[in-house]
Structures are given as C-alpha cells and as structure tokens.
Amino acid sequence: DWAVRIRDEYNAAAVVCTGDIVDNRNYTRHWTNAEAAISVISESMPFYCIAGNHDVGADKVEYETYLSYDFCTAPDEMAFTEDRRCWVLPMREQGILLCGIGWQNDDAYADWLNARLAEYGDLPAVILVHSFLNDDGSLTTNGKRVEKAILRNSNSVRLVLCGHNDGSTRWTKTYPDGHDVNAVMYNFQDDKKYGLGYARILMFNPSTRNIAIT
C-alpha cells in the first residue's frame, strides 16, 4: 500500500526485490500472503524480483513453486534464460539495463549474464542478485562468481543490489577502465533493532550522475 501511495510523488519506475519473498517455502500460507501483498504493487507498477534460497531451497533447488506464482513483471522486452531463473530488461526510458540473477548461480548463469551485458553494452547495468556481499562487506562465494562477469564487462555495470545476509553494508571497487561499481546489501527481514518491513528508495539523478538512498 505504501509503495503505491508514494509512486507519483517519487516518480517510481518499479519496486524490486532481491529474493526471499517467503520465509518457509513449504508453507502455502507464506506464498498466498506474498501473492496478495505483491498484487497490490503489480497492479499499479512493475515488480521485478529474483528468487532467494528461502524461495527455492538452499541446496536442492526447486523453482516450480516460485515460478508458478508469476511474481515478476515480464514485459515483452524482458529476456529470460531457458529455465527462467535469470533475466535482463532494457529500461530505455530510465536509461539502464536491469539484470536479475536468481538463486542458485553457477558459471553457466554468469556466462549468460556476461553475454547479455555485452549485448546491451550501451546501457549502464543494475544487477539484482540474492547473495553478493557478506555482512562485513566482502564478497560471498556467489558474489565472486558474479563479479567475474562484471570484470569482463566492467564498463557496463554500475550497481549491484543484494540481500541474503542480515543488515546493511556497501562495497565499492574501481576497475581498470577507471569507473566504480557499487554494491549495496540491505536485509532487515528479522532484525530486533529495526524490525520488519523496511524498504529503500533509490533516487537516480541523471544530471548529477548519482543515487540518493533513503
């Protein structure tokens, strides 16, 4: 409800989620609660998401249930992997390439991302991925895998959004071509200090080329 209310005030282009839409994928009520909440957003503006380990399983990955709910808005210009775990969306009006890399990643998905970044090399890329940073700001194992694709297209990627680990942290790396890639982890799914239900507003300013985060 809040996201819909502030849509016009902030000229919101979309709501994005970096995974763990549900807590326990084995409980139907978790899925139906999520479906009811997300439908409030998706009826008014795009909702772009990728799966986390709570959605599809940590080790033995099963996407059938997650995909059956069709949470992610999928315009015609969105391109998917064959199994629909990963996707890219050229958002020409906003001037970015939005990339979604679902759990569980392996080198095949990193290679696919690498090819898409090269294909849309004229657009600065924002990557949604569930696991990229540890809570101390270092790269996770999966983050290192995704970072290999960033390195091969470091002139394209500008921002990585992730969750998975608790809390909030940031990572910045300057690549050989001289530009920075920033990663921001944000996850207060069960925090005694901050509580539940917090969201972030990312304000993109094309004239100053920066992002303000509230």
Secondary structure, DSSP 8 states (H G I E B T S, - for coil): -HHHHTTTTTT---EEE-S-SSS-TT-HHHHHHHHHHHHHHHTTS-EEE---HHHH-SSS---HHHHHT--S---TT-EE-TTSSEEEEEETTTTEEEEEE-SS--HHHHHHHHHHHHHTTTS-EEEEES--B-TTS-B-HHHHHHHHHHHHTTTTEEEEEE-SSSEEEEEEEE-TTS-EEEEEEEE-SSBTTTBS-----EEEETTTTEEEE-
